[in-house]
C-alpha cells in the first residue's frame, strides 16, 4: 500500500496539479525496479548505488521523453505516454539475459548501510519514512510559487504563456520530479518482492495508478494514500 501510495503521489503531481494525464507512468516504476535487479545481477549490491541508478536513470529518461511528449496535450499526450510505456515493456521482454518476460529475481535486497533491508521491519520503516517525506515534499511543492505556477498551467496554459511563463520548462521539471518519485517506488517494490518484471511497466499498472489517484481525490496531498488503501484493500 505504501509503495503504491508513493507512486500515486508522483502521478498526482502530474494529473491533479498540472493536468497531465500520463498513461505510461508505470514505466518509471519498472525502471527503478530494474536498476536494483540488474546491478544486483552483476553483483553490485550497494543499495545507495541502486538508488542513485534508479533516480539518475529516471531523470535522464524522463527528460528525453518529456521534451517530446510535453509538446502535445490532451489525448495526444495520453497516447504518446502510453506508447513510450509499451516500448519500455517490450524492451524489458527483449532483455533475455535478464530474464525476458519471466522477469529477474533479486538474489538479495539492496545493502543500504547503515540499514539492514533483509529485516522486514527495517524495510517497512524505511518505506513508511519515505512515504512521509514524499507527502510532505508534495505539500511544500504545491504550496510554493512553483506549485501555484503548475496550477495556473492546469487552469489556463495559454494565459500563463501570455504572462511570459515558460510553461514547457515548468511541465518538464514536474515531469522529471514525478518520474524520480515513481522510480523510488519501483526500487522499493523490487526490494519488497525481490523481483523485477516487464509487467511493472504494463499499461494496466499505469491505469491502476490513475484509478488510485482518482479514488483518493485529485489534487490532494493525502489522496494517493487514501486511494491506495481503498484500491488495494
GIBELHU-V46966 format. One record per backbone hydrogen bond with DSSP energy under -0.5 kcal/mol. CO is the residue of the C=O (numbers start at 1). NH is the residue of the N-H. If there is no record, write none. Layout:
BEGIN
[[CO | NH] [CO | NH]]
END
This chain:
BEGIN
[[1 | 5] [2 | 6] [3 | 7] [4 | 8] [5 | 9] [6 | 10] [7 | 11] [8 | 12] [9 | 13] [10 | 14] [11 | 14] [11 | 15] [12 | 16] [12 | 17] [14 | 18] [14 | 19] [14 | 20] [15 | 19] [19 | 21] [20 | 22] [21 | 23] [24 | 27] [25 | 28] [25 | 29] [26 | 30] [27 | 31] [28 | 32] [29 | 33] [30 | 34] [31 | 35] [32 | 36] [33 | 37] [34 | 38] [35 | 39] [36 | 40] [37 | 41] [38 | 42] [39 | 44] [40 | 43] [43 | 45] [45 | 111] [46 | 50] [47 | 51] [48 | 52] [49 | 53] [50 | 54] [51 | 55] [52 | 56] [53 | 57] [54 | 58] [55 | 59] [56 | 60] [57 | 61] [58 | 62] [59 | 63] [60 | 64] [61 | 65] [62 | 66] [63 | 67] [64 | 68] [65 | 68] [65 | 69] [66 | 70] [68 | 71] [69 | 72] [73 | 76] [74 | 78] [75 | 79] [76 | 80] [77 | 81] [78 | 82] [79 | 83] [80 | 84] [81 | 85] [82 | 86] [83 | 87] [84 | 88] [85 | 89] [86 | 90] [87 | 91] [88 | 92] [89 | 93] [90 | 94] [91 | 95] [92 | 95] [94 | 96] [95 | 98] [95 | 100] [96 | 99] [99 | 102] [100 | 103] [104 | 196] [110 | 112] [111 | 47] [111 | 48] [111 | 113] [112 | 115] [115 | 117] [116 | 119] [118 | 120] [119 | 123] [120 | 124] [121 | 125] [122 | 126] [123 | 127] [124 | 128] [125 | 129] [126 | 130] [127 | 131] [128 | 132] [129 | 133] [130 | 134] [131 | 135] [132 | 136] [133 | 137] [134 | 138] [135 | 139] [136 | 140] [137 | 141] [138 | 142] [139 | 143] [141 | 144] [141 | 147] [144 | 148] [145 | 149] [146 | 150] [147 | 151] [148 | 152] [149 | 153] [150 | 154] [151 | 155] [152 | 156] [153 | 157] [156 | 160] [157 | 161] [158 | 162] [159 | 163] [160 | 165] [161 | 164] [165 | 167] [166 | 170] [167 | 171] [168 | 172] [169 | 173] [170 | 174] [171 | 175] [172 | 176] [173 | 177] [174 | 178] [175 | 179] [176 | 180] [177 | 181] [178 | 182] [179 | 183] [180 | 184] [181 | 185] [182 | 186] [183 | 187] [184 | 188] [185 | 189] [186 | 190] [187 | 191] [188 | 192] [189 | 193] [190 | 194] [190 | 195] [194 | 106] [196 | 104] [197 | 200] [198 | 201] [199 | 202] [202 | 205] [202 | 206] [203 | 207] [204 | 208] [205 | 209] [206 | 210] [207 | 211] [208 | 212] [209 | 213] [210 | 214] [211 | 215] [212 | 216] [213 | 217] [217 | 220] [220 | 224] [222 | 226] [223 | 227] [224 | 228] [225 | 229] [226 | 230] [227 | 231] [228 | 232] [229 | 233]]
END
